[in-house]
Amino acid sequence: MQINPCGPLHGSISVPGDKSISHRAVMLGALASGTTHITGFLMGEDCLSTIDCFRKMGVHIDITENEVTVEGVGLHGLSAPEDELYTGNSGTTTRLLCGILSGQSFSSVLNGDASIQKRPMGRVIKPLREMGASIEGKNDNHCPLRIYPSELCGIEYRLPVASAQLKSAILLAGLYAEGQTTVIEPAPSRDHTERMFRALGVEIETNGNIITLEPPEDLHAVDIAVPADISSAAFFLVAGAIVPGSELTVRNVGVNPTRTGILDVLRGMGADITENNFRDDAEPVCDLTVKYSRLHGIEIGGSIIPRLIDELPVIAVAAAFAEGETVIRDAQELKVKESNRIAAMTTELSKAGVDVEETEDGMIIRGGRIPHGAMFETYGDHRIAMSLAVLALAAEHSSHIIDPEVVAISYPDFFDTLMQLGG
Ligand code: S3P
């Protein structure tokens, strides 16, 4: 796919539903008693993998144009899948399901694509085993994971990494455990699981960085409206900030404080972003408007990292256009995402003429010179593809993206929306 440098981007757009919330809505809807109507669901490949896995465990899930309907089977109503549960490219499906499956009275096998088979699963296996789960993984760290029936008991567990997937896997297993389950986070990660548990009547308490769950009798189905994904909005926020003359609005974006690190960083770089029509339901939502402005470099590290972990590739693009040095540190988790995102972005930004250096836990980008465009690889990673597409809009010459179809993991209509804005 060829992407040409473009003139100002203008317009008001909506982007697809939040990926993290969409996964959780299906999972908790399946385990609830009653019917869950989900609006704004993300019809991306990852979330469809979650639906597929629950269908294989006997959950009736209906997809129409506007709604996903999940007929909950109750906490103990899942049935043994006949085949392996295939999670595709989705780390969230794999890790969260691992927690749920640990508490079932049947055996199961979890597996995914080549990227999933490389991603660390030891981080979930270890605490789940401490809870009494019986799990086998390749080298105790990789898919396929074999999970056998066992009795679980609650634990208190200090997370070695600030990971919402790990936290959620433990809390989901906690639904099936005898006694309380407590997790202690090193820094706040996204709290969608906790919020949804509360909405479904589960007793869960957050006290600073300590989260404690009481195993419930059952979960009560509630309808769920999924806000637009700030991780998808991020591509347009950066595009609007770096393409001269742009002004654009992304509507109904989820602005849960555990996800808004991107707004703090872009504003810290000098971006002009305003929030309108704020409302707060189970999750806070607003419209975000960005106007082009000159950006400058910034230091990014510490506890903000989990609040913008998925946005770091596109933040690196913003940094390439920002005057001066941007330092990203404490971001070693980026190496174990859908691709090694530090290596991928360093290599691809260099191809476009950006002065970028890979470090052990991040990168240093010396920006301010307009990149010249390039033939970009995506490493099969949706967010790398979309980040480089954004760079290409503001580059000096045309660029090519080798396998643009990978965007379908989280944003099937990404390129259409880009063109709608004038890209
Ligand atoms: C997610 C948590 C994040 C994020 C991923 C989705 C979730 O991963 O990178 O895209 O839905 O819980 P970690 O919490 O493992 O860093």
Boltz pocket constraint, residues with backbone or C-beta under 6 A from the ligand:
constraints:
  - pocket:
      binder: B
      contacts: [[A, 19], [A, 20], [A, 21], [A, 92], [A, 162], [A, 163], [A, 164], [A, 165], [A, 166], [A, 168], [A, 189], [A, 190], [A, 309], [A, 310], [A, 333]]
      max_distance: 6.0
